[in-house]
């Protein structure tokens, strides 16, 4: 009779799905967006961090775009942007038979693009647009992002319950239970040049941010500049 313990040990309990860089990106972007929202009001204790948070988000998004091309198997856009499978996925959901996905499912993939695109739009309007119109668009996009995040969180919770798989835990550990994905192997690692390309994207974006805004990563610099400008304007009016 074969040794059952040996047979069982020949099969891994978990499989590797998410590489470390994409997990760090995810949680750093969560923290950055949270900081940006909490610092959006002028009287917020975190107000001085609002602009730096936006530029850090820009750097993270640039990294994710590059990592979506050269990163680990399930981080690559080509492996989860599959519009042709949306109808099949929806039929499974509506029929009470949701399909487990090793990486992002097709709707999750669309959510990734929508979240990155909206966050990018917020950064662009905040950095380049001035006046009431620019501020209104900036705020509108921020409200849209809040809505997308709420939908995303609810979808993650719902899919975790429907598929009996903790998707939040998977994005912390990077692993999923092998028993739920029979025959699936560990995800392919990032490309050989992935790390230097990602560092180049991070460094290039950070440098570009300082060209657009020399005080991009300096907390409180814009508030101080605004105060000085206000004082100068008041002085000129007093002089008149």
Secondary structure, DSSP 4 states (H G I P E B T S, - for coil): ---HHHHHHTS-SEEE-S-HHHHHHHHHHHHHHHHHHHT-STTSTTGGGHHHHHHHHHHHHHHHHHHHHHS-GGGSGGGT--GGGHHHHHHHHHTT-PPP-SS--HHHHHHHHHHHHHHHHHHHHHHH--HHHHHHHHHHHHHHHHHHHHHHHHHHHHHHHHHT--HHHHHHHSEEEGGGSTTPPPPPPPPTTHHHHHHHHHHHHHHHHHHH-TTTTSTTHHHHHHHHHHHHHHHHHHH-
